[in-house]
Amino acid sequence: MNGFLGPFLVRELQSGLRSGRRILLLSAVLLTIATLFCLVYALVHETASTTTGDIGIGTAIFPYVVGLNLGVLCAVAPASSARAIAYEREQHTLELLRVAPIGIHQLVLGEFIASSAFPILLLIALLPIDGLAYLLGGATWQELGIALILLIGSLVLFVSLGLLISSLSAGVRPAIAATYTTIGLLTLGLPVLGLLGSPLVDSWLRSSSPMLVAHPPPLLLALGEIVVAIDPWIAGSIGLAQIQRGSSLLTLTASAGLTQTFLPAPWLLFGIESCVLSALCLKLAARVLTRPPRKLPV
């Protein structure tokens, strides 16, 4: 790795982590998550005390805690990465980085590390709150492992996607808007599309291809799970259901019609897909930056 990457990372990390707005944002997020945790605990405690007592209260709270962390990552992780390269282009300093003694791939890697620093710091700061769900009892180490994979995979994917969109955008605002729209469609639009579109697709297939509905090929089920597993909320929900049923954590029995097949667990697929898609986004961002510079409107 070129020696210039060290000072480059120092500059990026200092400008990001020493920002007063970042400190205020970190404090606001921690206060909000702590408040929501207390509210969820009070609600679950009131409900559980009349049924099973406090023994399994950690099990009831843990999904909410992980969901809140994922929501924080969706809101925070894309912000810094989406503006990273677009800001340099907007300030007409990107060409200075092009001629600096550092490769384009190292430049993208440095922006990726710098953009990931604050979300990682945020996750570390949230660990004590997350640990309370485990200490309250009920949550298992399997749930902690799946949650860790979901959170790290989401962080890497969101930051990489933000960098790719940032490399394609001419300004900071379009980059941020496009990044949040894409992540919103990926995490929220997919479940809504599936909920609204599944009855229509099922009705159309039953009328046009009844044999496909009765005997779908295993490859079709595998492709469907690959698409579904890219959503961390869906992958985490299915993983939690597997733990509660006591079934295998590494495989999932998928059935449709008369077809039944074994597939990798969605949370495991999400971890693989997030790594592959993140590497692809960084590769494409580096390729975009190797193109000749285009003249921007004044």
C-alpha positions as CSV (number, residue, x, y, z in Angstrom):
1,M,0.0,0.0,0.0
2,N,1.5,3.4,-1.0
3,G,2.9,5.5,1.8
4,F,0.6,8.4,0.8
5,L,-2.4,6.4,2.1
6,G,-1.3,7.0,5.7
7,P,-1.5,10.8,5.6
8,F,-4.6,10.6,3.4
9,L,-6.4,8.5,5.9
10,V,-5.3,10.8,8.8
11,R,-6.7,13.8,6.9
12,E,-10.0,12.0,6.2
13,L,-10.4,10.6,9.7
14,Q,-9.6,13.9,11.4
15,S,-12.0,15.9,9.2
16,G,-14.7,13.3,9.9
17,L,-14.3,12.2,13.5
18,R,-13.3,15.6,15.0
19,S,-16.3,17.3,13.5
20,G,-18.6,18.9,16.2
21,R,-21.6,17.8,14.2
22,R,-20.5,14.2,14.4
23,I,-20.1,14.5,18.2
24,L,-23.6,16.0,18.5
25,L,-25.0,13.3,16.2
26,L,-23.4,10.5,18.2
27,S,-24.8,12.0,21.4
28,A,-28.3,12.4,19.9
29,V,-28.3,8.8,18.5
30,L,-27.2,7.3,21.9
31,L,-29.8,9.3,23.8
32,T,-32.5,8.3,21.3
33,I,-31.6,4.6,21.3
34,A,-31.4,4.6,25.1
35,T,-34.8,6.2,25.4
36,L,-36.4,3.8,22.9
37,F,-34.7,0.9,24.8
38,C,-36.3,2.0,28.0
39,L,-39.7,2.4,26.4
40,V,-39.5,-1.1,24.8
41,Y,-38.3,-2.6,28.1
42,A,-41.2,-1.0,29.9
43,L,-43.7,-2.3,27.3
44,V,-42.3,-5.8,27.2
45,H,-41.9,-6.0,31.0
46,E,-45.5,-5.0,31.4
47,T,-46.6,-7.7,29.0
48,A,-44.2,-10.4,30.1
49,S,-44.9,-10.0,33.8
50,T,-48.4,-11.3,33.3
51,T,-47.4,-14.3,31.3
52,T,-43.8,-15.7,31.6
53,G,-42.2,-13.3,34.1
54,D,-38.8,-11.7,33.5
55,I,-37.0,-14.8,32.4
56,G,-37.3,-14.4,28.7
57,I,-37.5,-10.6,28.5
58,G,-34.2,-10.4,26.8
59,T,-35.5,-12.6,24.0
60,A,-38.4,-10.2,23.5
61,I,-36.3,-7.0,23.5
62,F,-33.3,-8.3,21.4
63,P,-35.1,-8.1,18.0
64,Y,-36.1,-4.5,18.7
65,V,-32.6,-3.6,19.7
66,V,-31.1,-5.1,16.5
67,G,-33.8,-3.4,14.4
68,L,-33.0,-0.1,15.9
69,N,-29.3,-0.6,15.2
70,L,-30.1,-1.4,11.6
71,G,-32.2,1.7,11.3
72,V,-29.4,3.8,12.7
73,L,-27.0,2.3,10.1
74,C,-29.4,3.1,7.3
75,A,-29.6,6.7,8.4
76,V,-25.9,7.3,9.3
77,A,-23.7,5.0,7.2
78,P,-24.6,6.3,3.7
79,A,-24.2,10.0,4.7
80,S,-20.4,10.2,4.8
81,S,-19.7,7.8,2.0
82,A,-22.2,9.5,-0.4
83,R,-20.5,12.8,0.0
84,A,-16.9,11.6,0.0
85,I,-16.0,11.6,-3.7
86,A,-18.8,13.9,-4.8
87,Y,-17.5,16.6,-2.4
88,E,-14.0,16.4,-3.9
89,R,-15.5,16.7,-7.4
90,E,-17.7,19.6,-6.3
91,Q,-14.8,21.5,-4.8
92,H,-12.6,20.7,-7.9
93,T,-10.0,18.9,-5.7
94,L,-10.6,15.4,-7.2
95,E,-8.0,16.0,-9.9
96,L,-5.4,16.8,-7.2
97,L,-6.1,13.4,-5.7
98,R,-5.7,11.8,-9.2
99,V,-2.2,13.1,-9.6
100,A,-1.2,12.4,-6.0
101,P,1.2,9.4,-5.4
102,I,-1.6,7.0,-4.7
103,G,-3.5,4.6,-7.0
104,I,-7.2,5.0,-7.7
105,H,-8.0,1.7,-5.9
106,Q,-6.1,2.9,-2.9
107,L,-8.0,6.2,-3.0
108,V,-11.3,4.3,-3.0
109,L,-10.1,2.1,-0.2
110,G,-9.0,5.1,1.8
111,E,-12.4,6.7,1.3
112,F,-14.1,3.5,2.3
113,I,-12.1,3.2,5.5
114,A,-12.6,6.8,6.4
115,S,-16.4,6.7,5.7
116,S,-16.8,3.5,7.8
117,A,-15.0,5.0,10.8
118,F,-18.0,6.9,12.2
119,P,-20.6,4.1,11.7
120,I,-18.1,1.7,13.4
121,L,-17.7,4.1,16.3
122,L,-21.4,4.4,16.6
123,L,-21.9,0.6,16.7
124,I,-19.2,0.3,19.4
125,A,-20.9,3.1,21.4
126,L,-24.2,1.1,21.1
127,L,-22.7,-2.1,22.4
128,P,-23.5,-1.5,26.1
129,I,-27.1,-0.9,25.2
130,D,-27.2,-4.0,23.0
131,G,-25.5,-6.0,25.8
132,L,-28.4,-5.2,28.2
133,A,-30.7,-7.3,26.1
134,Y,-28.3,-10.3,26.5
135,L,-27.9,-9.7,30.2
136,L,-31.6,-9.6,30.8
137,G,-31.7,-13.2,29.8
138,G,-33.2,-15.2,26.9
139,A,-30.9,-14.0,24.0
140,T,-28.4,-16.6,22.9
141,W,-25.0,-16.4,21.4
142,Q,-26.4,-17.6,18.1
143,E,-28.6,-14.5,18.0
144,L,-25.7,-12.3,18.9
145,G,-23.6,-13.8,16.1
146,I,-26.4,-13.4,13.5
147,A,-27.0,-9.8,14.7
148,L,-23.3,-9.1,14.3
149,I,-23.2,-10.4,10.8
150,L,-26.2,-8.4,9.8
151,L,-24.9,-5.2,11.3
152,I,-21.4,-5.5,9.8
153,G,-22.7,-6.6,6.5
154,S,-25.2,-3.7,6.3
155,L,-22.5,-1.2,7.3
156,V,-20.1,-2.5,4.6
157,L,-22.8,-2.7,1.9
158,F,-24.3,0.8,2.7
159,V,-20.9,2.5,2.7
160,S,-19.8,0.8,-0.5
161,L,-23.0,1.6,-2.3
162,G,-22.7,5.3,-1.1
163,L,-19.2,5.5,-2.6
164,L,-20.3,4.1,-5.9
165,I,-23.1,6.6,-6.2
166,S,-20.8,9.3,-5.0
167,S,-18.3,8.5,-7.8
168,L,-21.1,8.8,-10.3
169,S,-22.6,12.1,-9.0
170,A,-21.6,15.6,-9.9
171,G,-22.6,17.0,-6.5
172,V,-23.1,16.2,-2.9
173,R,-26.9,16.6,-2.7
174,P,-27.7,14.4,-5.7
175,A,-25.3,11.8,-4.3
176,I,-26.9,11.8,-0.9
177,A,-30.5,11.7,-2.3
178,A,-29.7,8.9,-4.7
179,T,-28.0,6.9,-2.0
180,Y,-30.8,7.1,0.5
181,T,-33.3,6.4,-2.2
182,T,-31.5,3.3,-3.3
183,I,-31.0,2.0,0.3
184,G,-34.6,2.7,1.1
185,L,-35.8,0.7,-1.9
186,L,-33.4,-2.1,-1.0
187,T,-34.4,-2.4,2.6
188,L,-38.0,-1.2,2.7
189,G,-39.1,-1.3,-0.9
190,L,-38.4,-5.0,-1.3
191,P,-40.7,-6.2,1.5
192,V,-43.5,-3.8,0.3
193,L,-43.1,-4.9,-3.3
194,G,-43.2,-8.5,-2.2
195,L,-46.2,-8.0,0.0
196,L,-48.2,-6.2,-2.8
197,G,-46.9,-8.0,-5.8
198,S,-46.9,-11.6,-4.5
199,P,-50.7,-12.1,-4.8
200,L,-50.7,-10.6,-8.4
201,V,-47.8,-12.8,-9.5
202,D,-49.3,-15.9,-7.9
203,S,-52.6,-15.3,-9.6
204,W,-51.0,-14.7,-13.0
205,L,-48.8,-17.9,-12.7
206,R,-51.8,-20.0,-11.6
207,S,-53.7,-19.0,-14.7
208,S,-50.8,-19.1,-17.2
209,S,-48.4,-21.7,-15.9
210,P,-50.2,-24.0,-13.3
211,M,-47.4,-26.6,-13.6
212,L,-44.8,-24.1,-12.6
213,V,-46.8,-23.3,-9.5
214,A,-47.3,-27.0,-8.7
215,H,-43.7,-28.0,-9.4
216,P,-41.4,-25.0,-9.3
217,P,-37.8,-25.9,-10.1
218,P,-35.4,-25.7,-7.1
219,L,-33.3,-23.1,-9.0
220,L,-36.3,-20.8,-9.0
221,L,-36.6,-21.1,-5.2
222,A,-32.9,-20.5,-4.8
223,L,-33.1,-17.3,-6.9
224,G,-36.0,-16.1,-4.9
225,E,-34.1,-16.6,-1.6
226,I,-31.0,-14.8,-3.1
227,V,-33.2,-11.8,-3.8
228,V,-35.0,-11.9,-0.5
229,A,-31.8,-12.3,1.6
230,I,-30.4,-9.0,0.5
231,D,-32.7,-7.3,2.9
232,P,-31.2,-7.4,6.4
233,W,-34.5,-7.2,8.2
234,I,-36.0,-10.1,6.3
235,A,-32.8,-12.2,6.7
236,G,-32.7,-11.4,10.4
237,S,-36.3,-12.2,11.0
238,I,-36.0,-15.6,9.3
239,G,-32.8,-16.3,11.3
240,L,-34.6,-15.4,14.6
241,A,-37.5,-17.7,13.6
242,Q,-35.1,-20.5,13.0
243,I,-33.6,-20.1,16.4
244,Q,-37.0,-20.1,18.1
245,R,-38.1,-23.2,16.2
246,G,-34.8,-25.0,17.1
247,S,-34.0,-25.7,13.5
248,S,-30.7,-25.7,11.7
249,L,-29.1,-22.2,11.6
250,L,-27.0,-22.9,8.4
251,T,-29.7,-24.3,6.2
252,L,-33.3,-23.5,5.4
253,T,-36.0,-25.8,4.1
254,A,-37.7,-24.0,1.2
255,S,-41.0,-25.5,-0.1
256,A,-43.4,-24.4,-2.8
257,G,-46.1,-26.6,-4.3
258,L,-44.7,-30.1,-4.3
259,T,-41.0,-29.0,-4.5
260,Q,-38.9,-29.0,-1.4
261,T,-35.2,-28.2,-1.2
262,F,-32.5,-27.2,1.2
263,L,-30.9,-23.8,0.8
264,P,-28.4,-21.8,2.8
265,A,-29.9,-19.7,5.6
266,P,-30.9,-16.2,4.6
267,W,-28.6,-14.5,7.2
268,L,-25.7,-16.5,5.8
269,L,-26.6,-15.5,2.3
270,F,-26.8,-11.9,3.3
271,G,-23.3,-12.0,4.7
272,I,-22.0,-13.4,1.5
273,E,-24.0,-11.1,-0.8
274,S,-23.0,-8.0,1.2
275,C,-19.3,-8.9,0.8
276,V,-19.6,-9.6,-2.9
277,L,-21.8,-6.6,-3.7
278,S,-19.5,-4.3,-1.6
279,A,-16.4,-5.5,-3.5
280,L,-18.2,-5.0,-6.8
281,C,-19.3,-1.4,-5.8
282,L,-15.8,-0.5,-4.8
283,K,-14.4,-1.9,-8.0
284,L,-16.9,0.0,-10.1
285,A,-16.2,3.2,-8.2
286,A,-12.5,2.8,-9.0
287,R,-13.3,2.2,-12.6
288,V,-15.5,5.3,-12.8
289,L,-12.7,7.4,-11.3
290,T,-10.2,6.1,-13.9
291,R,-12.3,7.7,-16.7
292,P,-11.1,11.0,-18.2
293,P,-12.6,13.9,-16.2
294,R,-15.7,15.6,-17.6
295,K,-16.4,19.3,-17.6
296,L,-18.9,20.2,-14.9
297,P,-21.4,23.0,-15.3
298,V,-20.4,26.2,-13.6
